[in-house]
């Protein structure tokens, strides 16, 4: 599983596929103040990006992927 809760932090790691979007949404709804750590994230399906954009959680770290760093971080973090 690439989306999990660890010590009150939602962790995205590895390649996060489309079928993890519901798990991410469930974790965000159950833990509305939990930050999301995506430091170990290599790929992020657009469905998970949409969940992050809708929920606007606090984000921790910078993902491994240069694509995510260049194109997705500014959108998700509102930069």
ChimeraX attribute file (.defattr): number of C-alpha atoms within 10 A of each C-alpha:
attribute: neighborCount
match mode: 1-to-1
recipient: residues
	/A:1	12
	/A:2	16
	/A:3	23
	/A:4	16
	/A:5	17
	/A:6	10
	/A:7	7
	/A:8	12
	/A:9	18
	/A:10	22
	/A:11	21
	/A:12	25
	/A:13	20
	/A:14	18
	/A:15	16
	/A:16	21
	/A:17	16
	/A:18	12
	/A:19	12
	/A:20	20
	/A:21	21
	/A:22	14
	/A:23	15
	/A:24	24
	/A:25	17
	/A:26	12
	/A:27	17
	/A:28	22
	/A:29	12
	/A:30	10
	/A:31	15
	/A:32	13
	/A:33	12
	/A:34	20
	/A:35	18
	/A:36	23
	/A:37	21
	/A:38	20
	/A:39	17
	/A:40	17
	/A:41	21
	/A:42	17
	/A:43	18
	/A:44	24
	/A:45	14
	/A:46	14
	/A:47	17
	/A:48	21
	/A:49	16
	/A:50	14
	/A:51	17
	/A:52	21
	/A:53	14
	/A:54	11
	/A:55	14
	/A:56	16
	/A:57	19
	/A:58	14
	/A:59	18
	/A:60	15
	/A:61	12
	/A:62	15
	/A:63	22
	/A:64	16
	/A:65	16
	/A:66	13
	/A:67	13
	/A:68	18
	/A:69	12
	/A:70	10
	/A:71	10
	/A:72	17
	/A:73	18
	/A:74	11
	/A:75	13
	/A:76	20
	/A:77	14
	/A:78	9
	/A:79	6
